Amino acid sequence: MVVGISGNGDVEGVSVQQHLKTLELAREYGVRALPIAHPYIAGVSDLSFLPELRRLGYDEISVKGLRYCDARMRSWMPEASRQLYLGREDEEVLPEDGWRENVADEGFSLLSPKQWYLREGQGMSPHLSRDRAEELVDQVMEIANVTSSSNAMAVREAAIARRL
């Protein structure tokens, strides 16, 4: 599970505390989770949650930038920050404004979601028996509207195979 925790609560409408609670529950229930500061917005994102994240037992984090849209974001973006993004609307921008040092100072390693998924998936064995996979897929197929160039049986078999 990847959980966004950007410190942009005022912009996103979701508090850092809510994200921290999700990450705490993930730990409590044994769900592997990667916190991701996304989008990290220079001059807006507040990484002061990092010590609490460490206290919860996390030592890796991913940080991704912002794909800026001036028409939608200029009303709340501080002018100094806005200047870092202007003219780069077609790309994800992650300014080097000290975030990397903050992450390192708190003892975190940087890890991309792709690296995390590849590592976490290594050596995983199937969790479902064929019978259980068939049962679950059949439940979905009863209510699904399958639109595919394959026939319904081929779609069913592919869905079962993905669960084995």
DAJO-V782529 format. One line per field, one symbol per residue. ss: DSSP state (a for helix, b for strand, c for the rest). psi: psi as a letter, one per 40 degrees, with the letter a starting at -180 (. if undefined). Layout:
BEGIN
ss = ???
psi = ???
END
This chain:
BEGIN
ss = cbbbccccaaaacccaaaaaaaaaaaaacccccbbbbccccccccccccaaaaaaccccbbbbccbbccaaaacccccaaaaaaaccccccbbcccccaaaaaaacccbbccaaaaaaaaaccccccccaaaaaaaaaaaaaaccccccccaaaaaaaaaaaac
psi = hhhhgeffddddehidddddddddddddefhhihhhghihhhedhheeeddddddeeheiiihiahhihdddeddehidddddddhefeeihhgigeedddddddeeiihhiddddddddehehiieiidddddddddddddeighhieiiddddddddddde.
END
